[in-house]
């Protein structure tokens, strides 16, 4: 099991993330319609050490709703071409990312950003690369469904026709009725959105070698190299945990060049948008990396941050964020850090969805 300072660091991560998980807006107002509240509740099967995700009051979790959402997530009829689905950009084999530098919509149009992995999105406090105000999976789901510039799935203007098509399918009609019992019109666009969001909340990964080492006390789950890499990851010298924090190894917001700043600003001609710090969980499966997919390998990512450290404070160089590396990593240290990052990948998570879909 981890010792001394390692346990203190992990405890701090868990406490911080649990507090974040509990900060989701969940209303107790009984006047809010609770779609599907009469269906059998969903049975969470959470990894050790993980809190129960917060759920919006108007979209309670149920087994039937999650099953419906899973079907809809892989349903190509949601796309304007009939050939794409949510899974086209969020492939279970890639921890629900897609392997492209930037995502591609149903009509072949390139999207602005890399497809974020959906692993552990139930614990996010906001969603997407750049929109801090999107605070629920239900709100986020409207974007790929309805966006027109560029088109993602292309449902805009087709909501009623899509509902009619799915309602005419006996299997879907039964699935909607089970997910929304007692509802006079169970097949609706709103119910599609809520069901997919419910399914996405179940995409929880927490059985990586790191988790087995920290939460289960399996001494041999991490290699000596990974243990050395973990020490580097949490060190002030390397600074990875300053941004990739909490047990989801994620964070809030940074600008697109890896420097902190206000929500919208430009520096050295760079993009003006602020971007989120994505999760490092299952990172071995989610290449390429960064918001624009510019790096094909973890080695290239570490080279980028070493270069920032090398040029920190140089004449004409960029301001150096104190949370970024302050010294260049040796080849051995890079290998150790990559071993630790690889230990955050949960192969059982991938196998689970490969067997189901």
Secondary structure, DSSP 4 states (H G I P E B T S, - for coil): ---HHHHHHHHHHHHHHHHHHTTS-----TTS--TTTTSPBP---PPTTPPPPP--TTS--BHHHHHHHHHHHT-GGGSTTSS--HHHHSBGGGTSB-SSSS-B-TTSPBPSS-----TTGGG-SS-SSS-TT--SHHHHHHHHHH-BTTBSS--TT-HHHHHHHHHTSHHHHHHHHHHTTT-TT---HHHHHHHHHHHHHT-----SHHHHHHTS--TTSS-HHHHHHHHHHTSTTT-GGGTSBTTTTB-SEEETTS----SB--STT---BEEE----TTGGGS-SBSTT--BSSHHHHHHHHHHHHHTTT-TTPPPPPTTS-SSPPPHHHHHHHHHHHHTT--HHHHHHHHHH-
